[in-house]
Amino acid sequence: ENLLFVFPPASGDIVGDISFYRPSDAKKDFQLPIELDKENRQDVKTDKLLKGLWKIQVNWSMGGKEYFKEDKIMIQ
């Protein structure tokens, strides 16, 4: 399965990163650069994510403004 991140249409580049935090084991934390397709989407495969709770933080800039989104997911 994949996680799909969808960003709004932008007149300029979207730059940033997606951080994955494992609350039960910080050694599993990792970060990915935002690399969007032509439709401003990014697929992230979940096959390397251990089962359990993950916190995801997305930090990006677009048009000179900074943005942040945080969410939690459960991999089963």
C-alpha positions in Angstrom: 0.0 0.0 0.0 1.0 3.6 -0.4 0.4 6.9 1.3 -0.7 9.6 -1.1 0.2 13.2 -0.4 -1.6 15.8 -2.5 -0.5 19.4 -2.6 -2.5 22.4 -3.9 -1.8 23.8 -7.4 1.1 26.2 -7.2 2.4 28.9 -9.4 6.0 28.1 -8.3 8.0 25.3 -6.8 6.9 23.4 -3.7 9.9 22.7 -1.6 10.0 20.8 1.7 10.1 17.4 3.5 7.9 14.7 4.9 9.0 13.4 8.4 7.9 10.1 9.8 8.2 9.7 13.6 7.7 6.4 15.4 6.7 7.3 19.0 7.7 3.9 20.3 11.1 3.8 18.7 12.9 7.0 17.7 15.5 5.0 15.8 12.9 4.3 13.1 12.3 8.0 12.4 13.2 9.2 8.9 12.6 12.0 6.5 11.9 12.2 2.8 12.2 15.2 0.5 9.1 16.4 -1.3 9.3 15.2 -4.9 6.0 15.8 -6.6 4.7 14.4 -9.9 3.0 16.6 -12.6 -0.2 16.6 -10.6 1.4 17.8 -7.4 1.2 14.4 -5.7 3.7 12.2 -4.0 3.3 8.5 -3.3 5.1 7.0 -0.4 5.3 3.2 -0.1 4.3 1.9 3.3 6.0 -1.5 3.0 9.0 -0.3 5.1 6.9 1.1 7.8 6.5 -1.1 10.9 3.0 -1.9 12.1 1.8 0.6 14.7 1.4 4.3 15.2 3.3 6.8 13.2 3.3 10.6 13.4 3.8 12.4 10.1 4.8 16.0 9.7 4.9 17.8 6.4 6.8 21.1 6.1 6.8 23.0 2.8 7.1 26.4 1.3 5.1 27.6 -1.7 5.0 31.1 -3.2 7.1 32.6 -0.4 4.9 31.2 2.4 5.7 28.4 4.9 3.2 25.6 5.6 3.0 22.8 8.1 0.7 19.8 8.5 0.8 17.1 11.1 -1.2 13.9 11.3 -1.1 10.4 12.8 -1.6 7.1 11.0 -1.9 3.5 12.2 -0.2 0.8 10.0 -1.8 -2.5 10.4 
